[in-house]
Amino acid sequence: MKPLISLIYASRSAEHFHEHEIPDLLKQARLANAKHELTGMLLYIGGAFVQALEGQPAMVEAVFGTIARDKRHTQIALITKEAIAERAYEGWTMSHKTLDPVEAGELIGETEYFTSAIWVTQLDSNRAKKLLSAASMRWKIEHRSGKYRALGRGA
Ligand SMILES: Cc1cc2nc3c(=O)[nH]c(=O)nc-3n(C[C@H](O)[C@H](O)[C@H](O)COP(=O)(O)O)c2cc1C
């Protein structure tokens, strides 16, 4: 089996970046990630990003290098980079959720956490993992119910 790593970082979106630009960003990221066999999740929380990227080490490193130079965000803080036995986001070239800061706090059981001005530079790996895992559970549920709704309509 090929070795896999997972990398998580947080960053603040640039002043000129607006939420409505996220679909374009995701489109670009998903095409490139499919090519590089990368999977992951991108959260957008009140003007900040938290992203998990997973795949083969060289690919993750290379793409993270590109992402880190991207002018659409600043204050990039690497939170973890570690070997993983299996992908947490298998089949998702980049899932995404926009959360408001209170909602994000609720997902980690600390309502106020993401309302502070400094969390982006201080987010630790435990909180980041808890947040990503709770957000991805929601994402899965929403996608599944979306599919069922679509099936229901057609029936
Ligand atoms: C918050 C954020 C997340 C991004 N995520 C990815 C990603 O998962 N994969 C990817 O290839 N590019 C991602 N990008 C885009 C890259 O930074 C870069 O624009 C893209 O890889 C194209 O680079 P190139 O013009 O050098 O080919 C992201 C950019 C931002 C600002």
PDBQT file of the ligand as one rigid body, heavy atoms in Angstrom, charges set to zero:
ROOT
HETATM    1  C1  LIG A 201      -8.001  28.238   0.708  1.00  0.00    +0.000 C 
HETATM    2  C2  LIG A 201      -7.474  27.625  -0.537  1.00  0.00    +0.000 A 
HETATM    3  C3  LIG A 201      -7.559  26.253  -0.733  1.00  0.00    +0.000 A 
HETATM    4  C4  LIG A 201      -7.056  25.657  -1.884  1.00  0.00    +0.000 A 
HETATM    5  N1  LIG A 201      -7.127  24.297  -2.029  1.00  0.00    +0.000 NA
HETATM    6  C5  LIG A 201      -6.557  23.716  -3.105  1.00  0.00    +0.000 A 
HETATM    7  C6  LIG A 201      -6.543  22.304  -3.236  1.00  0.00    +0.000 A 
HETATM    8  O1  LIG A 201      -7.072  21.565  -2.423  1.00  0.00    +0.000 OA
HETATM    9  N2  LIG A 201      -5.936  21.795  -4.324  1.00  0.00    +0.000 N 
HETATM   10  C7  LIG A 201      -5.364  22.568  -5.294  1.00  0.00    +0.000 A 
HETATM   11  O2  LIG A 201      -4.812  22.037  -6.252  1.00  0.00    +0.000 OA
HETATM   12  N3  LIG A 201      -5.384  23.903  -5.193  1.00  0.00    +0.000 NA
HETATM   13  C8  LIG A 201      -5.970  24.500  -4.133  1.00  0.00    +0.000 A 
HETATM   14  N4  LIG A 201      -5.978  25.866  -4.040  1.00  0.00    +0.000 N 
HETATM   15  C9  LIG A 201      -5.507  26.650  -5.191  1.00  0.00    +0.000 C 
HETATM   16  C10 LIG A 201      -4.010  26.743  -5.259  1.00  0.00    +0.000 C 
HETATM   17  O3  LIG A 201      -3.562  27.666  -4.292  1.00  0.00    +0.000 OA
HETATM   18  C11 LIG A 201      -3.573  27.202  -6.659  1.00  0.00    +0.000 C 
HETATM   19  O4  LIG A 201      -4.248  28.364  -7.020  1.00  0.00    +0.000 OA
HETATM   20  C12 LIG A 201      -3.873  26.144  -7.681  1.00  0.00    +0.000 C 
HETATM   21  O5  LIG A 201      -3.270  24.932  -7.295  1.00  0.00    +0.000 OA
HETATM   22  C13 LIG A 201      -3.369  26.511  -9.074  1.00  0.00    +0.000 C 
HETATM   23  O6  LIG A 201      -2.007  26.731  -9.025  1.00  0.00    +0.000 OA
HETATM   24  P1  LIG A 201      -1.165  27.019 -10.367  1.00  0.00    +0.000 P 
HETATM   25  O7  LIG A 201      -1.793  28.253 -10.955  1.00  0.00    +0.000 OA
HETATM   26  O8  LIG A 201       0.227  27.226  -9.878  1.00  0.00    +0.000 OA
HETATM   27  O9  LIG A 201      -1.357  25.817 -11.223  1.00  0.00    +0.000 OA
HETATM   28  C14 LIG A 201      -6.481  26.471  -2.886  1.00  0.00    +0.000 A 
HETATM   29  C15 LIG A 201      -6.400  27.848  -2.692  1.00  0.00    +0.000 A 
HETATM   30  C16 LIG A 201      -6.893  28.438  -1.544  1.00  0.00    +0.000 A 
HETATM   31  C17 LIG A 201      -6.796  29.917  -1.364  1.00  0.00    +0.000 C 
ENDROOT
TORSDOF 0
